[in-house]
Amino acid sequence: MNFRENIKNIAIIAHVDHGKTSLVNELLSQSDTLDTHMELDDRAMDNNDIERERGITILAKNTAVDYKGTRINILDTPGHADFGGEVERIMKMVDGVILVVDSYEGTMPQTRFVLKKALEQGLVPVVVINKIDKPTARPEAVVDEVLELFIELGADDDQIEFPIVYTSALNGTSSLSDDPADQEETMDHVFDSVIEHIPAPIDNSDEPLQFQVSLLDYSDYLGRIGIGRVFRGTIKVGDSVTLLKNDGSSKNFRVSKLYGFFGLNRVEIDEAKAGDLIALSGMDDIFVGETVADSNHPEPMPLLHIDEPTLQMTFRTNNSPFAGREGKFVTARQIEDRLAREIHTDVSLKVEPGDSPDAFIVSGRGELHLSILIENMRREGFELQVSRPQVIVREIDGVKSEPFERVQIDTPDEHVGSIIEALGQRKAEMADMVSNGNGQTRLIFSIPARGLIGFSTEFMSLTRGYGIINHTFDEYRPYINQAIGRRRNGTLVSIDTGQATTYSIMNLEDRGTIFVQPGQEVYEGMIVGENNRENDLTVNITKAKALTNVRSANKDQTSVIKQPKVMTLEESIQFMDDDEYCEVTPESIRLRKQILNKSEREKASKKDKKS
């Protein structure tokens, strides 16, 4: 059997924030790839504004580097569980993985998730213990944790004999020793481990073509672009080939463009062979998992599994009194077209018609997945309203079932009790509790996904910002027939339309937390704060101080009010209840009641209680 020894296909996998993207940056800059005069931005692979702002990878990225005559194709994968569907498909495209683990944090929930996917595919691992320069680094203990995880996940004997490289990706250093003093200013140790241990792809380019689409891109000029691996045969521009659809049907088409990946660029190529990672265009309705095959030998590849959505929200046109003031795209047709474009590239997303022509039910992999879509739309000039997230309940073997998550929390010891109590109220069950001896405790829970909606804000308060929470989808289990994870406090709702006044805000501060600034425009039914009590309270926040001709003794004193709480998009989505919307525009994020008028709201509430 022949192999293409000058090619290696690898994916870089890790828990979020363990340094994958920084490592790829260094591999790019230290390889024989980029022009010597080319300056590499920090996080060069993350080309989306939100990715750069949040420091997370959302979409899988392809790149390729040359090192000592070998082309190394690298896929930088998302570390967050909401984008795990991408990780799973990428594992089909590569022959090995670089598993990056933080030298202090050790194995985390997404480390388990991504490694499990890699081992299931039989991929060969290289382990990189990153951030070795941290004063708190504990490389020996972390290597033991990684080994335990490999064993726990059923790795075979060859996979357990993984090579280890110790790096500081930020500093561009690496070594084969766990002593930080031995770090060398080179990434050669990582490259050499890849070349030595990761198997080369089989060279069967003389056999009939098989190319499988693992990722999608979209271009206004070319339409859908399928990204994947040539598993067998050769493909050239202008070839007539057959697309074998997921539903069993087939279509013939001509390959109009082929692209390879090199450095930060996608470059046009004329031909690709077995083992190459490429992108191709020419077929409008190409989809993930489908096979492009030789028309004379149309053999499909095994279907790719795509994780089902677990959370859904209703997107609808903005009908608030302030609708149309700030957005360029405000109609149902424009929102529908934008969601349709998103489906072109995001296969984990589903869009279905809602309860009215201006509503769409959008299902995704989690709050982050959906909130990033909303944030992108907002920045593009869209106005819309979204409802509270709901978990997707399924019927499994005749039993009503809901998604459960595995939650891992690292927290200072003094907050353990309050976290256990808070999660207990959300129907979580503790699976493990380990103290690491330096004032930190790791807690592992199983919890209904409903219980995590809105919990991250409460968690930050409970741990005063010192806790770390991570979670991944575990499985569907029988539905718990109780309300879980609802907001405890009511809201302060404006009864009038106008501008919020300092005078009114001062009078309302004792009632709860205010969300608006003096001078900010509000409308009837808009939520202007959180009540200290459980009920909703209708307030007049636009009332001005009555003018009199009596001079006050403290007239010259300046009115001082507390700083209002400015809610981010994520906080607003988590805060919402079932009878509320989050109004999202390019300039503003507002919370409001679905029924704006107070008396109509009360009538609807009475009607609901009767039914």
VENRAWO-V892088 format. One record per helix or strand of 2 or more residues. SS is the DSSP state (A for helix, B for strand). FROM is the first residue (numbers start at 1). TO is the last residue. Records with the same first field share a line. If there is no record, write none. Layout:
# VENRAWO-V892088
SS: FROM-TO  FROM-TO
This chain:
# VENRAWO-V892088
B: 7-14  61-67  70-76  96-102  124-130  163-168  173-175  210-219  223-232  234-236  240-244  250-254  257-262  265-269  271-273  277-281  291-294  311-316  350-353  359-364  384-386  390-391  394-396  399-412  429-435  440-448  468-478  491-494  498-499  512-514  521-522  526-531  537-539  580-584  589-593
A: 20-30  49-54  81-90  109-120  139-152  157-160  180-182  188-197  332-345  367-379  413-425  449-452  455-462  502-511  569-575  598-610
